[in-house]
Amino acid sequence: MRPLDETETTAVFEKIFKFTGNNLKNIVENPSHEGPDSEPGRYCFRLNKSKVYYVSESLVKRATNVARINLISLGTCIGKFTHGGNFHLTVQSLSVLASNAKHKVWLKPTSEMAFLYGNHVLKGGLGRITENILPGDGVVVFSMSDVPLGFGIAAKSTQDCRKMDPNGIVVLHQADIGEYLRMEDDL
């Protein structure tokens, strides 16, 4: 487990910034109250076997006692680097993204299951949507009871959503909590 280098950090921060905007500062400066220290520590990003983890510094210090080969996971896995060097967010990052999301979409109860099966969000299943969403923005998808369900990329702006037909795609699916069951062995 090692710290991210400059290009890796840039790739991770650009992807997270797409979903959180200026709230990225809250993720980076989030105080950690883990460990024996009376002063709160910080969270940091670490790379292990092409996966990026969001973990407290006190836990990283304690993990140095474990051999690198034996270390499977540490903290929250927020994404992974592909063989081509691109960074992809995984469903485990949903808790971090949901609490700091800039753009949000709420689904009607009838369309929640369709999204959890891996389908895109359609205009007919849209309950609410935040203002000023542009095509290509990162969007966190919630149920009407504010339970985070997943995230995706906006296909249409907020204004375009108001005048489109009910079968039009509003959010392109990227990850959802149904992946915990569908891809149980890969996570």
Salt bridges, closest charged atoms under 4 A:
GLU8 OE2 - ARG2 NH2 2.84
GLU131 OE2 - ARG162 NH2 2.68
ASP137 OD2 - HIS103 NE2 3.33
ASP176 OD2 - HIS173 NE2 2.39
ASP176 OD2 - ARG182 NH2 3.03
